[in-house]
Amino acid sequence: MANGLRPVGWAVGGTLFVAGLVLHLVTGHGYGLIIGSLIVIGSVLLERRYRNRPATDGLPADRWTATGERFIDSESGEAMQVWVDSLTGERRYLPATGSIAIRD
């Protein structure tokens, strides 16, 4: 969640909680708003825990291997090297070291 959205989440969660509490005191209903507010507030609290996880997730860095595929990025014009994660099959495209030959 972007830093600017966190206060919005707090405000929405707090407003829902107060509205649910008032509705419950007046009519005896309002549990839905209270539960919804707790979900919003809980998501704002837990979001920080799972954001910016380390790239390796505690696994050894040697799981990434170069595939030998190289290409020129059409947007930047930079030579790129393809890397694959042997555990998950995820592919990453990083700037290539050295030069590559272009075949037409």
Summary of the structure (lengths in Angstrom):
residues: 104
radius of gyration: 24.3
end to end distance: 44.0
largest distance: 75.4
contacts: 223
relative contact order: 0.11
helix: 44%
strand: 20%
